[in-house]
Amino acid sequence: MHKPVLPTLDQVLAAAAPTPATHLGRVVLSEAQRAHVMPNSPLEARPLEHTFERALLNAKQQRGGAIIAEYKRASPSLGAFAADRDFREQLLAYRNGGAACVSILAEPNLFQGSTADVVAAAEFGMPRIYKGFVLGEAHLKEAQASGAQAVLLIARVLKAYTAVFADAARSAGLEPLVELHDLSEIDYARQAKARLVGINARDLASFSISSPDASPLRAAFPDAVLIRESGLRDPEDIQAAFAQGFDAVLIGEALMRSEDPQKFLEAVYA
């Protein structure tokens, strides 16, 4: 099997220059830390099973839309806002509330996440996506070692390297979810042959929220699973996203702040 040649970290950072340097600078430390922790752990060739994609499509078919429920303790825009949320109780609420998949933050500096969380989430039986700033092979190794079924690739960060990272992820048995922040990045997802395409309503630079339109994405990716990310505050917002043509949503902050995340999710399908 052909092994994609990944760019160096310097090449990725040079391509990602418009992204706030303070954020990537903190993530670079994480990349170096991971390289030291897992120096002899190769990125193994594994079959791609499309478990994550199938779970989303099944929920779309059966319930009109799929929910990827996210566990995160903090964010760059808000700082720590759910540091005391019990991991097990939250994941049980997600499963019992009808989430199709779960997103777990693995990035420690900005999101207070960890790979241990990705591993621990396996107990709850939902397909998992490893979420963070994937900047090099060490992050893909970590995602693979965590047992995640999917990995987030941010087109605004990886730019022209998005396709090679997507190829490497697929070779490692990881389904790439290519995240866009505006329609100017569509070509990156096209080149990556993305089957999971996310549009993040939060701008990486300003953190402002927009209301993305699914129509141009559907025209560009007629067979892909389209996922709306960020800016979803309540069950009605999720229902509106489904009505606008999104197959799935990824929601974290509102669930982490909710007093009863299970009821929140159940209300989407009520």
C-alpha positions, 0 to 999 in steps of 0.5 A, a space after each residue: 500500500 502506498 504510504 503518503 509522505 506527510 509535510 514537515 511541521 515547519 511546512 504546515 505552519 508556514 501554510 497556516 500562517 493566517 491562523 493566529 500564531 499564539 494558538 498554533 504556537 501552543 499546539 506546536 509544543 503538543 506536537 513536540 511532546 507527542 513525538 517524544 512520548 511515542 517515538 517508536 510507534 509507527 503509523 500502521 496501515 489499517 483497513 478503513 471501515 467507515 464506522 463513523 460515516 455509517 453511524 451518521 448515515 443510519 441516524 440520518 435515515 432513521 431520525 432525519 439527522 445525526 448528532 455528534 456530541 462533543 466532550 470538551 472542558 475548555 475552548 480558546 474563546 471561553 477558557 475553562 467552562 466545564 472543567 468539573 463535568 464528570 466524563 462518564 456521566 456526560 458520555 452516558 447522557 450522550 449515548 442515552 440521549 441518542 447521539 450517533 457519534 462522539 467527538 473527544 477533544 485530545 488537545 491539552 493546551 487550549 481545550 484541556 483534552 487528552 488522548 486518555 479521554 478518547 480511549 475512555 470513550 470506547 466504553 460507551 459504544 459510539 464511534 469516536 472522532 479524535 479532535 484537535 489541531 492535527 499538524 503532523 504524523 505524531 497526531 495521526 499516530 496518537 489518533 490511531 493509538 487511541 482507537 478513534 474511528 475518525 480524525 478532524 482535519 482543519 482545511 484552514 490550517 492544513 491548506 494544500 496539505 489537507 489531501 495528503 493528511 486525508 490520504 495518510 489518515 485513510 491509510 491508517 484506518 481513520 476516517 478524515 472529517 475535513 473541516 471548512 470555515 468558508 466556501 473558499 476552502 471547498 477545493 481543499 476538501 475536494 482534493 482530499 476526496 472528503 466523504 465527511 465535510 464539516 462547515 464550522 460556523 465559528 471563525 478561527 481568527 475572530 471567533 465570530 459565529 455565522 450561519 452557514 448555508 448547506 446548498 453550495 456544500 451539497 452542490 460541491 459534495 453531493 454524496 458526502 455527509 455534511 456536518 454543521 459545527 459550532 454556534 448551536 445553542 438549543 434543540 431548535 438550532 439543531 432541528 433548523 440545521 437539519 431542515 437547512 440540508 445538513 445531515 449531521 451536527 457537531 455540538 459541544 458547548 451547549 451540551 457541556 453547559 446543559 443541566 440535563 444533556 440527555 433531555 437536551 438531545 432527546 428534545 431534538 427528536 421529540 
